Amino acid sequence: MAEQLSDSEEDINDLFNRDKELSQEIRTQIAIKTFREASAEFEAAINNPNIGKKEAISKKPSQRNIARKHGIDHSTLSRRLRGQQSREERAVEMQKVKPKEEEAIEQQIIQLDRWNFPPRVTKVRWEHPSMGT
């Protein structure tokens, strides 16, 4: 007899099927959220006097299982749960020109182009000293 899936289990299965096509970072974010939700459920089960200890312990989430389900390495999930930033977040911090400054420079170049003025590197550097020489 086929077991009937609950709505949440169907949602998880749908998410998993779409998950295969998602980027590593998005899969990691979903795995972090899933683990935190499972951990909260585990804490609630442990603190619930109506649930036996064995049953509560069986609800303990596994980082390895959650990472496997989302197609990421368990060590990645572990590091991110401890607060380590993603590569993308670390890279932004190391950039000389921050994304908002880059966007401002891009808008300035687009505006100069609309006016049929050639964008000059010296003008951009003068406007945005963070670019340096």
N, CA, C and O atoms as a printed pandas DataFrame, in Angstrom:
     atom_number atom_name residue_name chain_id  residue_number  x_coord  y_coord  z_coord
0              1         N          MET        A               1    0.845   -1.178    0.000
1              2        CA          MET        A               1    0.000    0.000    0.000
2              3         C          MET        A               1    0.887    1.237    0.000
3              4         O          MET        A               1    1.775    1.363    0.843
4              5         N          ALA        A               2    0.658    2.138   -0.926
5              6        CA          ALA        A               2    1.462    3.345   -1.038
6              7         C          ALA        A               2    1.157    4.276    0.125
7              8         O          ALA        A               2    0.002    4.490    0.491
8              9         N          GLU        A               3    2.230    4.825    0.697
9             10        CA          GLU        A               3    2.064    5.738    1.827
10            11         C          GLU        A               3    1.692    7.120    1.293
11            12         O          GLU        A               3    2.273    7.597    0.318
12            13         N          GLN        A               4    0.735    7.744    1.934
13            14        CA          GLN        A               4    0.265    9.065    1.514
14            15         C          GLN        A               4    1.226   10.118    2.054
15            16         O          GLN        A               4    1.525   10.109    3.248
16            17         N          LEU        A               5    1.718   11.022    1.212
17            18        CA          LEU        A               5    2.617   12.087    1.634
18            19         C          LEU        A               5    1.806   13.272    2.125
19            20         O          LEU        A               5    0.768   13.610    1.556
20            21         N          SER        A               6    2.291   13.897    3.183
21            22        CA          SER        A               6    1.632   15.114    3.660
22            23         C          SER        A               6    1.996   16.264    2.718
23            24         O          SER        A               6    2.902   16.149    1.893
24            25         N          ASP        A               7    1.269   17.373    2.862
25            26        CA          ASP        A               7    1.542   18.534    2.019
26            27         C          ASP        A               7    2.971   19.024    2.194
27            28         O          ASP        A               7    3.628   19.391    1.220
28            29         N          SER        A               8    3.458   19.031    3.444
29            30        CA          SER        A               8    4.816   19.518    3.673
30            31         C          SER        A               8    5.850   18.583    3.041
31            32         O          SER        A               8    6.859   19.049    2.511
32            33         N          GLU        A               9    5.611   17.267    3.090
33            34        CA          GLU        A               9    6.536   16.326    2.460
34            35         C          GLU        A               9    6.523   16.478    0.943
35            36         O          GLU        A               9    7.566   16.375    0.297
36            37         N          GLU        A              10    5.339   16.723    0.372
37            38        CA          GLU        A              10    5.252   16.967   -1.070
38            39         C          GLU        A              10    5.989   18.243   -1.432
39            40         O          GLU        A              10    6.678   18.304   -2.451
40            41         N          ASP        A              11    5.840   19.280   -0.582
41            42        CA          ASP        A              11    6.545   20.533   -0.830
42            43         C          ASP        A              11    8.051   20.311   -0.799
43            44         O          ASP        A              11    8.785   20.855   -1.624
44            45         N          ILE        A              12    8.505   19.504    0.162
45            46        CA          ILE        A              12    9.936   19.216    0.275
46            47         C          ILE        A              12   10.414   18.448   -0.953
47            48         O          ILE        A              12   11.485   18.734   -1.487
48            49         N          ASN        A              13    9.615   17.466   -1.405
49            50        CA          ASN        A              13    9.997   16.706   -2.599
50            51         C          ASN        A              13   10.044   17.603   -3.828
51            52         O          ASN        A              13   10.960   17.489   -4.644
52            53         N          ASP        A              14    9.056   18.504   -3.971
53            54        CA          ASP        A              14    9.060   19.447   -5.087
54            55         C          ASP        A              14   10.289   20.344   -5.013
55            56         O          ASP        A              14   10.955   20.594   -6.017
56            57         N          LEU        A              15   10.574   20.820   -3.810
57            58        CA          LEU        A              15   11.725   21.687   -3.615
58            59         C          LEU        A              15   13.009   20.947   -3.953
59            60         O          LEU        A              15   13.908   21.508   -4.579
60            61         N          PHE        A              16   13.096   19.674   -3.534
61            62        CA          PHE        A              16   14.288   18.892   -3.822
62            63         C          PHE        A              16   14.470   18.725   -5.323
63            64         O          PHE        A              16   15.585   18.850   -5.828
64            65         N          ASN        A              17   13.383   18.443   -6.043
65            66        CA          ASN        A              17   13.483   18.269   -7.489
66            67         C          ASN        A              17   13.931   19.559   -8.168
67            68         O          ASN        A              17   14.737   19.524   -9.097
68            69         N          ARG        A              18   13.416   20.686   -7.712
69            70        CA          ARG        A              18   13.862   21.973   -8.269
70            71         C          ARG        A              18   15.262   22.291   -7.776
71            72         O          ARG        A              18   16.037   22.952   -8.467
72            73         N          ASP        A              19   15.584   21.813   -6.567
73            74        CA          ASP        A              19   16.851   22.091   -5.911
74            75         C          ASP        A              19   18.037   21.656   -6.758
75            76         O          ASP        A              19   19.087   22.297   -6.727
76            77         N          LYS        A              20   17.883   20.579   -7.510
77            78        CA          LYS        A              20   18.974   20.064   -8.327
78            79         C          LYS        A              20   19.444   21.101   -9.343
79            80         O          LYS        A              20   20.607   21.102   -9.745
80            81         N          GLU        A              21   18.538   21.978   -9.754
81            82        CA          GLU        A              21   18.863   22.966  -10.766
82            83         C          GLU        A              21   19.340   24.285  -10.157
83            84         O          GLU        A              21   19.814   25.159  -10.883
84            85         N          LEU        A              22   19.223   24.440   -8.852
85            86        CA          LEU        A              22   19.581   25.688   -8.199
86            87         C          LEU        A              22   21.086   25.786   -7.994
87            88         O          LEU        A              22   21.803   24.785   -8.009
88            89         N          SER        A              23   21.540   27.003   -7.805
89            90        CA          SER        A              23   22.968   27.217   -7.579
90            91         C          SER        A              23   23.385   26.660   -6.224
91            92         O          SER        A              23   22.550   26.428   -5.349
92            93         N          GLN        A              24   24.654   26.456   -6.069
93            94        CA          GLN        A              24   25.219   25.943   -4.817
94            95         C          GLN        A              24   24.831   26.841   -3.648
95            96         O          GLN        A              24   24.462   26.341   -2.585
96            97         N          GLU        A              25   24.908   28.139   -3.825
97            98        CA          GLU        A              25   24.605   29.066   -2.734
98            99         C          GLU        A              25   23.135   28.975   -2.312
99           100         O          GLU        A              25   22.833   28.970   -1.118
100          101         N          ILE        A              26   22.236   28.903   -3.272
101          102        CA          ILE        A              26   20.810   28.814   -2.945
102          103         C          ILE        A              26   20.528   27.489   -2.242
103          104         O          ILE        A              26   19.773   27.451   -1.271
104          105         N          ARG        A              27   21.130   26.403   -2.729
105          106        CA          ARG        A              27   20.950   25.110   -2.076
106          107         C          ARG        A              27   21.480   25.146   -0.645
107          108         O          ARG        A              27   20.878   24.567    0.260
108          109         N          THR        A              28   22.606   25.829   -0.443
109          110        CA          THR        A              28   23.175   25.952    0.897
110          111         C          THR        A              28   22.236   26.735    1.803
111          112         O          THR        A              28   22.010   26.344    2.948
112          113         N          GLN        A              29   21.687   27.838    1.302
113          114        CA          GLN        A              29   20.749   28.642    2.095
114          115         C          GLN        A              29   19.516   27.817    2.484
115          116         O          GLN        A              29   19.050   27.893    3.621
116          117         N          ILE        A              30   18.998   27.041    1.550
117          118        CA          ILE        A              30   17.823   26.203    1.834
118          119         C          ILE        A              30   18.186   25.146    2.870
119          120         O          ILE        A              30   17.395   24.864    3.769
120          121         N          ALA        A              31   19.376   24.559    2.753
121          122        CA          ALA        A              31   19.811   23.540    3.718
122          123         C          ALA        A              31   19.964   24.147    5.112
123          124         O          ALA        A              31   19.599   23.517    6.105
124          125         N          ILE        A              32   20.497   25.358    5.191
125          126        CA          ILE        A              32   20.644   26.041    6.485
126          127         C          ILE        A              32   19.270   26.254    7.109
127          128         O          ILE        A              32   19.069   25.993    8.295
128          129         N          LYS        A              33   18.333   26.727    6.304
129          130        CA          LYS        A              33   16.976   26.961    6.808
130          131         C          LYS        A              33   16.347   25.648    7.265
131          132         O          LYS        A              33   15.737   25.594    8.333
132          133         N          THR        A              34   16.487   24.600    6.477
133          134        CA          THR        A              34   15.929   23.294    6.824
134          135         C          THR        A              34   16.524   22.786    8.131
135          136         O          THR        A              34   15.798   22.288    8.991
136          137         N          PHE        A              35   17.846   22.910    8.287
137          138        CA          PHE        A              35   18.493   22.430    9.504
138          139         C          PHE        A              35   18.029   23.212   10.721
139          140         O          PHE        A              35   17.760   22.628   11.770
140          141         N          ARG        A              36   17.934   24.529   10.589
141          142        CA          ARG        A              36   17.498   25.351   11.729
142          143         C          ARG        A              36   16.062   25.022   12.126
143          144         O          ARG        A              36   15.743   24.974   13.314
144          145         N          GLU        A              37   15.200   24.798   11.144
145          146        CA          GLU        A              37   13.809   24.429   11.447
146          147         C          GLU        A              37   13.766   23.060   12.129
147          148         O          GLU        A              37   13.032   22.873   13.100
148          149         N          ALA        A              38   14.547   22.108   11.627
149          150        CA          ALA        A              38   14.585   20.767   12.234
150          151         C          ALA        A              38   15.155   20.833   13.652
151          152         O          ALA        A              38   14.705   20.107   14.539
152          153         N          SER        A              39   16.135   21.694   13.862
153          154        CA          SER        A              39   16.718   21.856   15.197
154          155         C          SER        A              39   15.700   22.434   16.168
155          156         O          SER        A              39   15.635   22.022   17.326
156          157         N          ALA        A              40   14.904   23.389   15.694
157          158        CA          ALA        A              40   13.866   23.981   16.547
158          159         C          ALA        A              40   12.818   22.930   16.918
159          160         O          ALA        A              40   12.350   22.886   18.056
160          161         N          GLU        A              41   12.455   22.088   15.952
161          162        CA          GLU        A              41   11.500   21.010   16.226
162          163         C          GLU        A              41   12.089   20.013   17.233
163          164         O          GLU        A              41   11.382   19.515   18.109
164          165         N          PHE        A              42   13.372   19.732   17.101
165          166        CA          PHE        A              42   14.047   18.825   18.022
166          167         C          PHE        A              42   14.038   19.399   19.435
167          168         O          PHE        A              42   13.729   18.691   20.394
168          169         N          GLU        A              43   14.376   20.682   19.564
169          170        CA          GLU        A              43   14.372   21.338   20.877
170          171         C          GLU        A              43   12.982   21.291   21.503
171          172         O          GLU        A              43   12.843   21.041   22.700
172          173         N          ALA        A              44   11.954   21.532   20.687
173          174        CA          ALA        A              44   10.578   21.482   21.187
174          175         C          ALA        A              44   10.234   20.072   21.650
175          176         O          ALA        A              44    9.568   19.908   22.672
176          177         N          ALA        A              45   10.674   19.054   20.920
177          178        CA          ALA        A              45   10.391   17.666   21.287
178          179         C          ALA        A              45   11.111   17.287   22.575
179          180         O          ALA        A              45   10.547   16.593   23.421
180          181         N          ILE        A              46   12.345   17.735   22.726
181          182        CA          ILE        A              46   13.119   17.429   23.939
182          183         C          ILE        A              46   12.455   18.051   25.159
183          184         O          ILE        A              46   12.407   17.437   26.225
184          185         N          ASN        A              47   11.940   19.272   25.004
185          186        CA          ASN        A              47   11.339   19.993   26.128
186          187         C          ASN        A              47    9.879   19.628   26.373
187          188         O          ASN        A              47    9.276   20.100   27.336
188          189         N          ASN        A              48    9.307   18.791   25.508
189          190        CA          ASN        A              48    7.914   18.393   25.648
190          191         C          ASN        A              48    7.826   17.178   26.579
191          192         O          ASN        A              48    8.349   16.111   26.256
192          193         N          PRO        A              49    7.160   17.339   27.745
193          194        CA          PRO        A              49    7.085   16.212   28.684
194          195         C          PRO        A              49    6.199   15.065   28.184
195          196         O          PRO        A              49    6.268   13.960   28.722
196          197         N          ASN        A              50    5.376   15.308   27.173
197          198        CA          ASN        A              50    4.479   14.273   26.653
198          199         C          ASN        A              50    5.158   13.342   25.654
199          200         O          ASN        A              50    4.567   12.345   25.238
200          201         N          ILE        A              51    6.392   13.656   25.267
201          202        CA          ILE        A              51    7.122   12.841   24.296
202          203         C          ILE        A              51    8.265   12.144   25.021
203          204         O          ILE        A              51    9.007   12.774   25.774
204          205         N          GLY        A              52    8.399   10.873   24.796
205          206        CA          GLY        A              52    9.475   10.111   25.425
206          207         C          GLY        A              52   10.834   10.532   24.883
207          208         O          GLY        A              52   10.937   11.052   23.772
208          209         N          LYS        A              53   11.872   10.300   25.678
209          210        CA          LYS        A              53   13.231   10.704   25.297
210          211         C          LYS        A              53   13.691   10.011   24.019
211          212         O          LYS        A              53   14.316   10.643   23.167
212          213         N          LYS        A              54   13.389    8.716   23.871
213          214        CA          LYS        A              54   13.817    8.006   22.663
214          215         C          LYS        A              54   13.167    8.603   21.425
215          216         O          LYS        A              54   13.818    8.794   20.398
216          217         N          GLU        A              55   11.879    8.895   21.534
217          218        CA          GLU        A              55   11.167    9.490   20.400
218          219         C          GLU        A              55   11.722   10.886   20.089
219          220         O          GLU        A              55   11.876   11.255   18.925
220          221         N          ALA        A              56   12.018   11.651   21.135
221          222        CA          ALA        A              56   12.556   13.001   20.946
222          223         C          ALA        A              56   13.937   12.935   20.292
223          224         O          ALA        A              56   14.239   13.707   19.382
224          225         N          ILE        A              57   14.769   12.008   20.763
225          226        CA          ILE        A              57   16.123   11.884   20.213
226          227         C          ILE        A              57   16.072   11.451   18.757
227          228         O          ILE        A              57   16.943   11.822   17.970
228          229         N          SER        A              58   15.064   10.671   18.388
229          230        CA          SER        A              58   14.951   10.232   16.994
230          231         C          SER        A              58   14.658   11.399   16.051
231          232         O          SER        A              58   14.821   11.274   14.837
232          233         N          LYS        A              59   14.231   12.519   16.602
233          234        CA          LYS        A              59   13.935   13.690   15.779
234          235         C          LYS        A              59   15.150   14.606   15.603
235          236         O          LYS        A              59   15.064   15.645   14.950
236          237         N          LYS        A              60   16.280   14.208   16.192
237          238        CA          LYS        A              60   17.483   15.035   16.102
238          239         C          LYS        A              60   17.929   15.148   14.650
239          240         O          LYS        A              60   18.116   14.136   13.975
240          241         N          PRO        A              61   18.102   16.387   14.166
241          242        CA          PRO        A              61   18.493   16.561   12.765
242          243         C          PRO        A              61   19.953   16.189   12.525
243          244         O          PRO        A              61   20.798   16.350   13.405
244          245         N          SER        A              62   20.233   15.699   11.340
245          246        CA          SER        A              62   21.587   15.326   10.953
246          247         C          SER        A              62   22.068   16.287    9.862
247          248         O          SER        A              62   21.449   16.409    8.806
248          249         N          GLN        A              63   23.178   16.960   10.139
249          250        CA          GLN        A              63   23.737   17.866    9.127
250          251         C          GLN        A              63   24.092   17.097    7.864
251          252         O          GLN        A              63   23.863   17.580    6.755
252          253         N          ARG        A              64   24.643   15.919    8.022
253          254        CA          ARG        A              64   25.041   15.122    6.853
254          255         C          ARG        A              64   23.835   14.767    5.989
255          256         O          ARG        A              64   23.886   14.895    4.766
256          257         N          ASN        A              65   22.744   14.317    6.627
257          258        CA          ASN        A              65   21.555   13.938    5.857
258          259         C          ASN        A              65   20.938   15.140    5.151
259          260         O          ASN        A              65   20.549   15.050    3.986
260          261         N          ILE        A              66   20.850   16.254    5.851
261          262        CA          ILE        A              66   20.267   17.457    5.244
262          263         C          ILE        A              66   21.150   17.946    4.104
263          264         O          ILE        A              66   20.644   18.335    3.051
264          265         N          ALA        A              67   22.467   17.929    4.304
265          266        CA          ALA        A              67   23.381   18.354    3.237
266          267         C          ALA        A              67   23.248   17.439    2.023
267          268         O          ALA        A              67   23.213   17.910    0.886
268          269         N          ARG        A              68   23.175   16.140    2.264
269          270        CA          ARG        A              68   23.036   15.174    1.165
270          271         C          ARG        A              68   21.741   15.422    0.395
271          272         O          ARG        A              68   21.735   15.400   -0.836
272          273         N          LYS        A              69   20.637   15.661    1.124
273          274        CA          LYS        A              69   19.343   15.897    0.481
274          275         C          LYS        A              69   19.360   17.137   -0.408
275          276         O          LYS        A              69   18.630   17.204   -1.397
276          277         N          HIS        A              70   20.189   18.116   -0.060
277          278        CA          HIS        A              70   20.236   19.360   -0.823
278          279         C          HIS        A              70   21.408   19.416   -1.796
279          280         O          HIS        A              70   21.617   20.429   -2.463
280          281         N          GLY        A              71   22.169   18.328   -1.877
281          282        CA          GLY        A              71   23.243   18.251   -2.856
282          283         C          GLY        A              71   24.435   19.139   -2.563
283          284         O          GLY        A              71   25.080   19.646   -3.482
284          285         N          ILE        A              72   24.733   19.331   -1.274
285          286        CA          ILE        A              72   25.916   20.108   -0.901
286          287         C          ILE        A              72   26.785   19.265    0.021
287          288         O          ILE        A              72   26.327   18.263    0.569
288          289         N          ASP        A              73   28.029   19.670    0.189
289          290        CA          ASP        A              73   28.946   18.966    1.059
290          291         C          ASP        A              73   28.581   19.257    2.514
291          292         O          ASP        A              73   28.234   20.390    2.849
292          293         N          HIS        A              74   28.656   18.247    3.376
293          294        CA          HIS        A              74   28.284   18.446    4.784
294          295         C          HIS        A              74   29.192   19.444    5.481
295          296         O          HIS        A              74   28.758   20.148    6.394
296          297         N          SER        A              75   30.454   19.511    5.057
297          298        CA          SER        A              75   31.365   20.464    5.692
298          299         C          SER        A              75   30.989   21.907    5.336
299          300         O          SER        A              75   31.195   22.820    6.135
300          301         N          THR        A              76   30.441   22.104    4.142
301          302        CA          THR        A              76   29.969   23.438    3.756
302          303         C          THR        A              76   28.822   23.850    4.667
303          304         O          THR        A              76   28.802   24.966    5.185
304          305         N          LEU        A              77   27.879   22.956    4.857
305          306        CA          LEU        A              77   26.745   23.257    5.741
306          307         C          LEU        A              77   27.227   23.523    7.157
307          308         O          LEU        A              77   26.768   24.468    7.798
308          309         N          SER        A              78   28.135   22.714    7.646
309          310        CA          SER        A              78   28.652   22.879    8.998
310          311         C          SER        A              78   29.328   24.238    9.176
311          312         O          SER        A              78   29.075   24.944   10.152
312          313         N          ARG        A              79   30.192   24.596    8.221
313          314        CA          ARG        A              79   30.892   25.893    8.309
314          315         C          ARG        A              79   29.915   27.054    8.274
315          316         O          ARG        A              79   30.046   28.005    9.044
316          317         N          ARG        A              80   28.939   26.979    7.386
317          318        CA          ARG        A              80   27.971   28.079    7.257
318          319         C          ARG        A              80   27.093   28.192    8.497
319          320         O          ARG        A              80   26.717   29.297    8.888
320          321         N          LEU        A              81   26.762   27.061    9.122
321          322        CA          LEU        A              81   25.985   27.104   10.363
322          323         C          LEU        A              81   26.786   27.728   11.501
323          324         O          LEU        A              81   26.214   28.305   12.427
324          325         N          ARG        A              82   28.112   27.612   11.429
325          326        CA          ARG        A              82   28.973   28.242   12.442
326          327         C          ARG        A              82   29.221   29.711   12.142
327          328         O          ARG        A              82   29.894   30.396   12.912
328          329         N          GLY        A              83   28.680   30.207   11.018
329          330        CA          GLY        A              83   28.772   31.640   10.740
330          331         C          GLY        A              83   29.761   32.050    9.668
331          332         O          GLY        A              83   29.919   33.244    9.411
332          333         N          GLN        A              84   30.430   31.104    9.036
333          334        CA          GLN        A              84   31.371   31.478    7.985
334          335         C          GLN        A              84   30.609   32.020    6.781
335          336         O          GLN        A              84   29.553   31.502    6.419
336          337         N          GLN        A              85   31.152   33.066    6.168
337          338        CA          GLN        A              85   30.519   33.670    5.003
338          339         C          GLN        A              85   30.743   32.818    3.758
339          340         O          GLN        A              85   31.667   32.007    3.693
340          341         N          SER        A              86   29.870   33.024    2.772
341          342        CA          SER        A              86   30.051   32.357    1.491
342          343         C          SER        A              86   31.210   33.020    0.756
343          344         O          SER        A              86   31.649   34.110    1.122
344          345         N          ARG        A              87   31.696   32.358   -0.274
345          346        CA          ARG        A              87   32.791   32.922   -1.070
346          347         C          ARG        A              87   32.383   34.260   -1.677
347          348         O          ARG        A              87   33.171   35.204   -1.728
348          349         N          GLU        A              88   31.139   34.320   -2.135
349          350        CA          GLU        A              88   30.645   35.544   -2.759
350          351         C          GLU        A              88   30.659   36.704   -1.761
351          352         O          GLU        A              88   31.071   37.814   -2.102
352          353         N          GLU        A              89   30.212   36.448   -0.537
353          354        CA          GLU        A              89   30.203   37.492    0.486
354          355         C          GLU        A              89   31.621   37.935    0.838
355          356         O          GLU        A              89   31.868   39.125    1.033
356          357         N          ARG        A              90   32.548   36.989    0.919
357          358        CA          ARG        A              90   33.939   37.350    1.216
358          359         C          ARG        A              90   34.548   38.134    0.067
359          360         O          ARG        A              90   35.315   39.071    0.291
360          361         N          ALA        A              91   34.213   37.757   -1.168
361          362        CA          ALA        A              91   34.777   38.434   -2.332
362          363         C          ALA        A              91   34.325   39.890   -2.389
363          364         O          ALA        A              91   35.109   40.769   -2.750
364          365         N          VAL        A              92   33.074   40.150   -2.037
365          366        CA          VAL        A              92   32.558   41.525   -2.059
366          367         C          VAL        A              92   33.353   42.397   -1.099
367          368         O          VAL        A              92   33.659   43.548   -1.409
368          369         N          GLU        A              93   33.690   41.851    0.068
369          370        CA          GLU        A              93   34.449   42.618    1.056
370          371         C          GLU        A              93   35.854   42.963    0.569
371          372         O          GLU        A              93   36.418   43.977    0.979
372          373         N          MET        A              94   36.423   42.128   -0.304
373          374        CA          MET        A              94   37.787   42.360   -0.782
374          375         C          MET        A              94   37.847   43.268   -2.008
375          376         O          MET        A              94   38.930   43.697   -2.404
376          377         N          GLN        A              95   36.715   43.560   -2.604
377          378        CA          GLN        A              95   36.719   44.379   -3.815
378          379         C          GLN        A              95   37.099   45.819   -3.492
379          380         O          GLN        A              95   36.690   46.369   -2.469
380          381         N          LYS        A              96   37.872   46.406   -4.364
381          382        CA          LYS        A              96   38.267   47.792   -4.194
382          383         C          LYS        A              96   37.065   48.704   -4.417
383          384         O          LYS        A              96   36.875   49.683   -3.695
384          385         N          VAL        A              97   36.267   48.379   -5.410
385          386        CA          VAL        A              97   35.057   49.135   -5.705
386          387         C          VAL        A              97   33.880   48.264   -5.285
387          388         O          VAL        A              97   33.690   47.162   -5.799
388          389         N          LYS        A              98   33.098   48.774   -4.349
389          390        CA          LYS        A              98   31.953   48.032   -3.836
390          391         C          LYS        A              98   30.836   48.010   -4.893
391          392         O          LYS        A              98   30.812   48.861   -5.782
392          393         N          PRO        A              99   29.920   47.049   -4.799
393          394        CA          PRO        A              99   28.854   46.923   -5.808
394          395         C          PRO        A              99   28.041   48.203   -6.026
395          396         O          PRO        A              99   27.693   48.519   -7.164
396          397         N          LYS        A             100   27.734   48.942   -4.960
397          398        CA          LYS        A             100   26.970   50.186   -5.137
398          399         C          LYS        A             100   27.800   51.242   -5.877
399          400         O          LYS        A             100   27.272   51.977   -6.711
400          401         N          GLU        A             101   29.094   51.313   -5.570
401          402        CA          GLU        A             101   29.964   52.240   -6.282
402          403         C          GLU        A             101   30.083   51.838   -7.747
403          404         O          GLU        A             101   30.078   52.687   -8.640
404          405         N          GLU        A             102   30.188   50.532   -7.981
405          406        CA          GLU        A             102   30.275   50.023   -9.351
406          407         C          GLU        A             102   29.021   50.399  -10.140
407          408         O          GLU        A             102   29.094   50.795  -11.303
408          409         N          GLU        A             103   27.875   50.264   -9.481
409          410        CA          GLU        A             103   26.615   50.629  -10.124
410          411         C          GLU        A             103   26.574   52.128  -10.437
411          412         O          GLU        A             103   26.091   52.527  -11.497
412          413         N          ALA        A             104   27.079   52.957   -9.520
413          414        CA          ALA        A             104   27.112   54.405   -9.749
414          415         C          ALA        A             104   28.020   54.742  -10.933
415          416         O          ALA        A             104   27.687   55.595  -11.755
416          417         N          ILE        A             105   29.163   54.068  -11.012
417          418        CA          ILE        A             105   30.077   54.292  -12.137
418          419         C          ILE        A             105   29.401   53.874  -13.441
419          420         O          ILE        A             105   29.482   54.583  -14.444
420          421         N          GLU        A             106   28.742   52.735  -13.422
421          422        CA          GLU        A             106   28.043   52.251  -14.614
422          423         C          GLU        A             106   26.971   53.245  -15.064
423          424         O          GLU        A             106   26.838   53.524  -16.256
424          425         N          GLN        A             107   26.210   53.778  -14.105
425          426        CA          GLN        A             107   25.168   54.759  -14.447
426          427         C          GLN        A             107   25.781   56.038  -15.026
427          428         O          GLN        A             107   25.228   56.640  -15.946
428          429         N          GLN        A             108   26.926   56.442  -14.476
429          430        CA          GLN        A             108   27.608   57.631  -14.994
430          431         C          GLN        A             108   28.060   57.393  -16.439
431          432         O          GLN        A             108   27.897   58.268  -17.289
432          433         N          ILE        A             109   28.613   56.242  -16.711
433          434        CA          ILE        A             109   29.074   55.921  -18.073
434          435         C          ILE        A             109   27.893   55.863  -19.033
435          436         O          ILE        A             109   27.987   56.351  -20.159
436          437         N          ILE        A             110   26.786   55.274  -18.601
437          438        CA          ILE        A             110   25.584   55.215  -19.441
438          439         C          ILE        A             110   25.082   56.621  -19.747
439          440         O          ILE        A             110   24.698   56.919  -20.878
440          441         N          GLN        A             111   25.089   57.490  -18.723
441          442        CA          GLN        A             111   24.627   58.864  -18.930
442          443         C          GLN        A             111   25.557   59.605  -19.893
443          444         O          GLN        A             111   25.075   60.316  -20.776
444          445         N          LEU        A             112   26.856   59.458  -19.747
445          446        CA          LEU        A             112   27.811   60.090  -20.667
446          447         C          LEU        A             112   27.568   59.592  -22.095
447          448         O          LEU        A             112   27.634   60.375  -23.043
448          449         N          ASP        A             113   27.291   58.299  -22.251
449          450        CA          ASP        A             113   27.017   57.735  -23.561
450          451         C          ASP        A             113   25.744   58.331  -24.166
451          452         O          ASP        A             113   25.699   58.615  -25.363
452          453         N          ARG        A             114   24.714   58.518  -23.342
453          454        CA          ARG        A             114   23.472   59.142  -23.828
454          455         C          ARG        A             114   23.737   60.551  -24.360
455          456         O          ARG        A             114   23.118   60.989  -25.330
456          457         N          TRP        A             115   24.655   61.242  -23.716
457          458        CA          TRP        A             115   25.003   62.607  -24.136
458          459         C          TRP        A             115   26.036   62.607  -25.263
459          460         O          TRP        A             115   26.485   63.664  -25.706
460          461         N          ASN        A             116   26.408   61.406  -25.722
461          462        CA          ASN        A             116   27.414   61.226  -26.772
462          463         C          ASN        A             116   28.801   61.720  -26.367
463          464         O          ASN        A             116   29.579   62.170  -27.207
464          465         N          PHE        A             117   29.102   61.630  -25.066
465          466        CA          PHE        A             117   30.436   61.933  -24.569
466          467         C          PHE        A             117   31.146   60.615  -24.303
467          468         O          PHE        A             117   30.549   59.696  -23.741
468          469         N          PRO        A             118   32.410   60.505  -24.697
469          470        CA          PRO        A             118   33.136   59.266  -24.396
470          471         C          PRO        A             118   33.464   59.199  -22.901
471          472         O          PRO        A             118   33.901   60.192  -22.318
472          473         N          PRO        A             119   33.259   58.056  -22.290
473          474        CA          PRO        A             119   33.618   57.951  -20.872
474          475         C          PRO        A             119   35.139   57.932  -20.728
475          476         O          PRO        A             119   35.814   57.110  -21.348
476          477         N          ARG        A             120   35.659   58.812  -19.933
477          478        CA          ARG        A             120   37.105   58.904  -19.705
478          479         C          ARG        A             120   37.460   58.264  -18.373
479          480         O          ARG        A             120   36.801   58.502  -17.361
480          481         N          VAL        A             121   38.498   57.457  -18.383
481          482        CA          VAL        A             121   38.935   56.797  -17.161
482          483         C          VAL        A             121   39.312   57.837  -16.115
483          484         O          VAL        A             121   39.005   57.665  -14.936
484          485         N          THR        A             122   39.961   58.893  -16.523
485          486        CA          THR        A             122   40.356   59.928  -15.564
486          487         C          THR        A             122   39.131   60.573  -14.924
487          488         O          THR        A             122   39.169   60.907  -13.739
488          489         N          LYS        A             123   38.068   60.753  -15.659
489          490        CA          LYS        A             123   36.843   61.333  -15.118
490          491         C          LYS        A             123   36.209   60.379  -14.098
491          492         O          LYS        A             123   35.761   60.798  -13.031
492          493         N          VAL        A             124   36.183   59.125  -14.441
493          494        CA          VAL        A             124   35.606   58.139  -13.525
494          495         C          VAL        A             124   36.452   58.064  -12.263
495          496         O          VAL        A             124   35.902   58.010  -11.163
496          497         N          ARG        A             125   37.771   58.059  -12.390
497          498        CA          ARG        A             125   38.642   58.014  -11.218
498          499         C          ARG        A             125   38.492   59.279  -10.382
499          500         O          ARG        A             125   38.521   59.230   -9.152
500          501         N          TRP        A             126   38.331   60.406  -11.058
501          502        CA          TRP        A             126   38.158   61.652  -10.308
502          503         C          TRP        A             126   36.845   61.645   -9.533
503          504         O          TRP        A             126   36.787   62.109   -8.394
504          505         N          GLU        A             127   35.803   61.124  -10.148
505          506        CA          GLU        A             127   34.485   61.054   -9.507
506          507         C          GLU        A             127   34.469   60.011   -8.381
507          508         O          GLU        A             127   33.762   60.180   -7.388
508          509         N          HIS        A             128   35.243   58.944   -8.538
509          510        CA          HIS        A             128   35.232   57.845   -7.582
510          511         C          HIS        A             128   36.664   57.575   -7.111
511          512         O          HIS        A             128   37.343   56.711   -7.665
512          513         N          PRO        A             129   37.125   58.306   -6.095
513          514        CA          PRO        A             129   38.507   58.159   -5.644
514          515         C          PRO        A             129   38.860   56.762   -5.131
515          516         O          PRO        A             129   40.039   56.421   -5.031
516          517         N          SER        A             130   37.862   55.962   -4.809
517          518        CA          SER        A             130   38.171   54.614   -4.309
518          519         C          SER        A             130   38.829   53.757   -5.383
519          520         O          SER        A             130   39.436   52.733   -5.068
520          521         N          MET        A             131   38.717   54.159   -6.646
521          522        CA          MET        A             131   39.337   53.380   -7.721
522          523         C          MET        A             131   40.838   53.541   -7.734
523          524         O          MET        A             131   41.547   52.669   -8.236
524          525         N          GLY        A             132   41.335   54.629   -7.199
525          526        CA          GLY        A             132   42.789   54.832   -7.137
526          527         C          GLY        A             132   43.365   55.149   -8.497
527          528         O          GLY        A             132   42.644   55.494   -9.433
528          529         N          THR        A             133   44.680   55.026   -8.591
529          530        CA          THR        A             133   45.359   55.329   -9.866
530          531         C          THR        A             133   45.856   54.081  -10.524
531          532         O          THR        A             133   46.449   54.146  -11.601
